[in-house]
Amino acid sequence: MSDINSWCASVLKKVQWQEADTFECSNDLQRYWLLGLDSLSRRLEQHCHVLSVSVLDNTHVNPNKLTVEEKALLSGEVCLRRKVILKGDQQSWVYGRTLIPLSSLQDQPHDLTRQGHTPLGITVFSAQSAHRDKLQVGKIMTERGELFARRSRLWMNNKPMLVAELFLPEAPIYSKEVES
């Protein structure tokens, strides 16, 4: 799993992020997966029998390890960094990297440090005040083909976290079937 972790992390670092409203989606399927403001986990659940999570990392990261953009979207404080692979029916679909400032972990109805194998989107979007903003998308050519990614700030009880998601080659965003 460390190989996929380092590969995905390096790909995400190279993405040229664009604002969602200026990104050119080629079709409705891309729009559905990239521009949705609700829970990506809930959307993925609708396309498989079992959605599972493989946790790759769940550690603290110092603010000096964050990019300028990440600091601007969050804060200059220590964050909990969670890296996962979301799998649909055992196929790796999405690599997720979440940064949660330690202050955002306080006074929450759920202990996000113990999220474990539960998709973060399921927990976050169960909160009444959950919403997403600052949505950015991108695509990048890799040795595994052209891949899509998105990054956004999630708010849970008025506290931010930053989520970056890389759609892996087996993800439903690349399906040849037409969604209804």
CORGI-V816025 format. One record per backbone hydrogen bond with DSSP energy under -1.0 kcal/mol. NH is the residue of the N-H (numbers start at 1). CO is the residue of the C=O. Records with the same first field share a line. If there is no record, write none. Layout:
NH=CO  CO
This chain:
5=1
6=2
7=3
8=4
9=5
10=6
11=7
12=8
13=9
14=11
15=12
18=137
20=135
22=19
31=27
32=28
33=29
34=30
35=31
43=39
44=40
45=41
47=44
48=45
52=87
54=85
56=83
57=83
59=81
61=79
65=62
66=63
71=67
72=68
73=69
74=70
79=61
80=100
81=59
82=98
83=57
84=96
85=54
86=94
87=52
88=91
89=50
91=88
93=86
94=86
95=166
96=84
97=164
98=82
99=162
100=80
102=78
104=101
105=102
112=110
114=111
118=115
123=119
124=120
125=121
126=123
127=124
130=127
131=155
133=153
136=151
137=18
138=149
140=147
142=145
145=142
147=140
149=138
150=165
151=136
152=163
153=133
154=161
155=131
156=159
161=154
162=99
163=152
164=97
165=150
166=95
167=148
168=93
171=168
174=171
175=172
